Amino acid sequence: MNGPGPNETAMRKAEPRAERADGAPSAPPGRSTGEVLLAVENVSLRFGGVKAISDVSFDIRKGEVRAIIGPNGAGKTSMLNVINGFYHPQDGRITFKGETRSKMRPSVAAAQGIARTFQNVALFKGMTTLDNIMTGRALKMRRGFFWQLWRHGPAMAEEVEHRKFVEEIIDFLDIEAVRKVPVGKLPYGLQKRVELGRALAMEPELLLLDEPMAGMNLEEKEDMCRFILDVNNEFGTTVALIEHDMGVVMDLSDRVVVLEYGRKIADGTPDEVKRDQKVIDAYLGVAH
Ligand SMILES: Nc1ncnc2c1ncn2[C@@H]1O[C@H](COP(=O)(O)OP(=O)(O)OP(=O)(O)O)[C@@H](O)[C@H]1O
């Protein structure tokens, strides 16, 4: 990973997508090439009598930041869980890098390049920042757990290599000061940053972020926005995120898909969806 130094990262301001376009009117914004990385086709997911997702289709293009928004209970987290193989939809299919599936285990999704963070931080609270981020390297380790325990010969050399990579992520996320601190002792905003670090340690092609800014103060939100944009711009990582803060969504995303009661009600650029009457009604709580 060739990220910027911590000070350079800290000084860079998050710029709205519109200001960062390269000036070519027909080109997709951000780093997107227009190529579809992941397609969701006619996906429906039920829990008993509850329809969490109903016949939803949309795609995520390589290199873009794609937001999934909608009121509470709209099906956003369920959709991320379908994309990373945690839930298996009753109908529809997902195509990732050209490979179509109706079912996949999360470990397989991770091995293929899909990493995610969770709405409520899911870290090992008693472990340090460094060790938590190291767990993100597990899939990349050629030698298994037994070898790593033995810490000998090739396993030792491999661990050194992975630690070096993780130290670069720690640098990039500007969390050197807390690298040896158990994450349970860190403020919430920093825990979210460590969780992002663990996902980055997997070197994902598609990064799924479930409310990465939830529970953060303004400064922490600005920092997280900057890191997400840096990850997208500098490593070309495609990002799909669920976010409730509309300012953040408008600033970060290239395109937005809007769900309500499990159905897709809009899909377009931030400007298009914010003017869409169905979206305005959904957020104002107009009766259906
Ligand atoms: N494991 C589950 N078992 C039963 N019902 C579920 C389960 N997960 C989600 N649901 C239901 O599916 C619907 C969609 O939930 P989901 O959490 O995906 O929505 P959301 O848009 O992410 O909401 P929020 O913004 O509140 O997190 C809701 O009615 C929810 O109660």
The ligand as a Gaussian input file, in Angstrom:
#p B3LYP/6-31G(d) Opt

LIG

0 1
 N      -32.620000     -11.293000      10.679000
 C      -33.836000     -10.769000      10.514000
 N      -34.945000     -11.443000      10.892000
 C      -36.164000     -10.920000      10.703000
 N      -36.409000      -9.718000      10.142000
 C      -35.344000      -9.008000       9.756000
 C      -34.003000      -9.487000       9.927000
 N      -33.144000      -8.564000       9.440000
 C      -33.904000      -7.536000       8.996000
 N      -35.220000      -7.808000       9.186000
 C      -36.358000      -6.957000       8.808000
 O      -36.172000      -6.610000       7.447000
 C      -36.517000      -5.250000       7.234000
 C      -35.336000      -4.492000       6.665000
 O      -34.341000      -4.394000       7.691000
 P      -32.896000      -3.797000       7.455000
 O      -32.157000      -3.882000       8.751000
 O      -32.296000      -4.398000       6.267000
 O      -33.257000      -2.271000       7.145000
 P      -32.322000      -0.979000       7.134000
 O      -32.757000      -0.158000       5.979000
 O      -30.901000      -1.377000       7.194000
 O      -32.749000      -0.265000       8.490000
 P      -31.900000       0.693000       9.481000
 O      -31.658000       1.975000       8.752000
 O      -32.851000       0.890000      10.620000
 O      -30.656000      -0.038000       9.854000
 C      -37.024000      -4.712000       8.568000
 O      -38.415000      -4.825000       8.603000
 C      -36.367000      -5.626000       9.566000
 O      -37.127000      -5.714000      10.745000

